Amino acid sequence: MAEHHDEIRRAVREFVEREIIPIANDLDREEKEIPLGVIRQMAELGYFGLVMPEAHGGMGLDYTSLCIVAEELSRGWLSVGSVMTRNLISGTLLLGSGTDAQKQRWLPGLATGKLMSAAAFTEPDYGSDTASMKFRARRDGDHYVLDGEKTWCTFANRANLLTIIARTDPDVSKKHKGLSLFIVEKEPGDGFSPPHITGEAIPTIGYKGMKSYALHVENLRVPAENLIGGVEGKGFYQLMATYESARLQTAARALGVAQAAFETAVKYAKERIQFDQPIASFQVIRHKLAHMGTQLMAARQLCYYAAQMKDTGKRCDLEAGMAKAFSAEMAEYVTSECLQVHGGYGYSKEFSPQRYWRDARIFRIFEGTSEIQYEVIAKRILE
C-alpha cells in the first residue's frame, strides 16, 4: 500500500477511537440507532463519497482507500462501517448506469452525505433468486406505478432515496430480462410515505445501529425519469455490475469486526490471571490467538489484493467473491474464539465480545450468502 493509505488508516482510527468505541457497546445494548451527529461527522470527513469522482462531489479515491475506511469504521461498530454501503451501492449504480441528468441530480448529494439512501432489492419470497422477483412497476404516462413487498431494507427509515428493483415486464418467464431499477424519493422518518409506502422494523439478534425493514408499497407513483439509465429491462445487469465494489466493502467490514475481536482477545489474555499467571501463558490460549491472527492476516491479504485489482481496472468478481466468502467465515471464527477466550465474561452484554460475535454472523448472509458466493466462485473457476 502507498503512504497515503497509512495516513488514511491513522485518521480513521483516530476518529473511531474518539467518537465510536466509547458509545458502541451502550448503543448496541440499548438497541439505539447511530447518532445523527456521527453520520454528519462522517459526511464532513468525506466517507460517503470516497470513490465518487470529484466532479460529482466525491473524493476520487481508490477502492483500497474505501476498504481501509470500511475496515476501520467497522472495527469500532459494524453499523458505522455499514452505513456508507448504502450510498456506495446507489452511487456506483448511478455512476455506471445513470443518465447524465440522474448523475447531476443525485450523485453530489450521495457523495457528500446530504442524501442518504437504502437498497430495496430483497423480497419475502426471493432473496438470492433475484431474477424471479415479482415486485411490479407499471408504466402509466410519464410515471411508473409501483406495487409489492420488499424486505431487509436496512436504513430505510432514515433514507432520502430508496433504490428499488422492480419487474417492468409482467411476463415472469423473462426472468432477469424483465427487471428495472428505480430511484424513489422519500422523506426521512419512521413514518415513511404513507399510505403508499409503509414499513415495519425486523427484530434482529445483531447488527444494531441501523434498523432493517419490511416494506409494503401500493400504488406509488414514481416519475419515469427516475428509471435508472432510462431504459427498461437493464436492472439486473446494472445491479450485477455493482457487486464487485459491494463485496469488497463487505469483506473489509468483516476484517474490521474481526480485528476488534482479535485485539480485545489479545489484551484480555495478557490481563486475565488464572492459576497465578496470565491466561496468555497457557498454550491452548496462545494457539487460539495464533490461529485467529493467521486467519485475519490471510483474509486481509485477499481483500486488499482484490481491491488493488479493482483499482487497476482488472475484472475482480472472482477475487472479490473469494474475499467476501473467506472474510465472512473468518470473522465468525475469530469472534467466536474471542468470546471463548473471555469465558463467562464473553457471554455478558457488559463486554464487547458478544457484540462482535453477533455482528459477525451476518456476513455469511448479506451481500450474497456464502452459498451463492461459492457458486459464483466455482462458475468462474470452471469457465
Protein Blocks (a to p, Z undefined) as FASTA:
>chain_A
ZZklmmmmmmmmmmmmmmmmmmmmmmmmnopacdfklmmmmmmnopmmmmgcfklopaop
afklmmmmmmmmmmmomklmmmmmmmmmmmmmmmmmmcfklmmmmmmmmmnopaccdddf
bcfklcklmmlpcbdcddehjaccdedddehiehklmpmbdcddddfbfblklmmmlgcc
ddddddedjklpafkbccdddddfbhghiacdddddehiacdfklpghhighilmmmmmm
mmmmmmmmmmmmmmmmmmmmmmmmmmmmmmmcgehiafklpmklmmmmmmmmmmmmmmmm
mmmmmmmmmmnopacklmmmmmmmmmmmmmmmmmmmmmmmnmmmlmpckbmklmmmmmmm
mmmmggoifklmmmmmmmmmmZZ
